[in-house]
Amino acid sequence: MTLTETTPPQPARPSLRKDGLASLWGRLRYRQPDAYAAWLQERDMTIITATLMRLSERQLNRLGLSRATLALDVEDLAQRATREAEIVHEVLELMHDAQTEHRPIAAE
């Protein structure tokens, strides 16, 4: 094959998994959206906790965490993030409503 020749493009292979084998298992086992969402959250919290467990106690202390209460701290962080997201959503809705209610009318 010379440099001027090109190989034909390969067709894209369809992927049966969206986010790995664990996610495929979750989608098959928990077909109801609420059950699947709860399973995803539990899996994510476990992965986050396991990842943070790899840090030393000194590194955890710099983040304001402790190995003794790490699972509770991660759960607390997730709840706090959820509450803050809800507050931001409500504030954005209020701002949108205020903008749509008080539109100036052009003078003729």
N, C-alpha and C positions, 0 to 999 in steps of 0.2 A: 504494500500500500504506500503510495506516495503522499507527500504533504498536501497536495492539492485535492486528493480524494478525501471524502468525509464518510464517516459511518452513518448509516441510516438511524434516525432517532428511534429510541426504544419506547414502546408504549408504556404509559404510566400504569403501575401495578395498583390495583384497587386494594385499599387497606381495610381489613375487617375490624381493626381495633381503633378506637378513637384516642384513648389515653392509656394504653397498655393493657396487659392481661387482667390486672386487678380491676380496672374500670369496666372491662367487658364482663367480668364476673359480677360486679355490682349491678350493671344494667340488666343482666339476665336474672339475677336473684331477686332484685328489688324493682319490679316492673312499675310499681306505683311511684309517681314523681316525688311525693313527700317522703316515702320510705327510702328512695334512692338518694334524695338530698340529705337526709339524716345520716345515711351510711357514708356518703362522701365527706360530710363534715367530721364524723367520727374518725374516718381514715386520715383525713388531713391533720386533725389535731394529734393523732398518734405519730404521724410522720414528723410534724413540727417538734413535738416533744422529744422524739428519738434523735432528731438532728441537734437540738439544743443540749441533749445529754452528752454529746461528744465534746462540748466545751468544758474547760476546766472551771473550777469553782470561782477563781479570780475573774475569768472572762464573764461568767454568769453574773457575778456581782457588779461588774461594770454596766451590765444591762438592767440592773435592778432586780435580778432573779436569784433564786437559790435552788440548789439541786434538791433540797429536802421538800420544797413545795413547788417544783417545776410544773407538774401536771396541773395543779390548781392555778398557777400563774398564767400558763398558756390558755387555760379555759377563761380566766378573767380577762386576758387581753382580747380574746375572741368576742366575749360579751361586750366589752367596751367598744370595740371596733363596730359591732353591730348597732349599738346604741348611737354612736356618733354618725354612722351612715344614715340611720333613721332621722336624726335631727337635721342633717344636711339636706336630706330629701324633703322634709317638711319646710325648711327655710326656703329652698328653691321653689317649692309650690307656692308659698306665700308671696314671694317676689314675683313670680309669673302672674299670679292672680292680681296683684297690685298694678302691674304694668298693663294688663288687659283691661282693667276697670277704669283707669284714668288716662285714657288716650286723649290727647288734645285734638280738638276739632278745628280745622282750618277756617279762618274767617273768610267770608265771601267778599 
